[in-house]
């Protein structure tokens, strides 16, 4: 699986998400639309770590560029506004799993990929990707309190 962090501004969040992603054994990490401190300081910092960890790092101006370059089998965008719970069985090695620094506009992301949520829904981006990766590793099962 490939993980992408889109629309990131914070150096601290970028480095923390990189740590989570690499700790879960993800071998390709994408940063799209990095801005401000994340672009100026965060990218160089995680570039060194990625090189040391053997993680492929791709930095692109927009998530569509990553999709064009990597050609994933599926794109899943994690969002608390999604209607469907993330099901680990729908993720394979060439799936692009996207977490965003700002809550995505559902209509925009519907054109790009499938929206999924994790529980609890109200966690931020770091929590969202951590829960998803744990579920995908089989460390925990995503649960639904609905229905």
HELIX and SHEET records of a PDB file:
HELIX    1   1 UNK A   11  UNK A   23  1                                  13    
HELIX    2   2 UNK A   36  UNK A   37  1                                   2    
HELIX    3   3 UNK A   38  UNK A   42  3                                   5    
HELIX    4   4 UNK A   43  UNK A   53  1                                  11    
HELIX    5   5 UNK A   63  UNK A   70  1                                   8    
HELIX    6   6 UNK A   88  UNK A   90  5                                   3    
HELIX    7   7 UNK A  106  UNK A  110  1                                   5    
HELIX    8   8 UNK A  125  UNK A  137  1                                  13    
SHEET    1   A 6 UNK A  56  UNK A  60  0                                        
SHEET    2   A 6 UNK A  28  UNK A  34  1                                        
SHEET    3   A 6 UNK A   2  UNK A   8  1                                        
SHEET    4   A 6 UNK A  95  UNK A 100  1                                        
SHEET    5   A 6 UNK A  74  UNK A  78  1                                        
SHEET    6   A 6 UNK A 114  UNK A 116  1                                        
END                                                                             
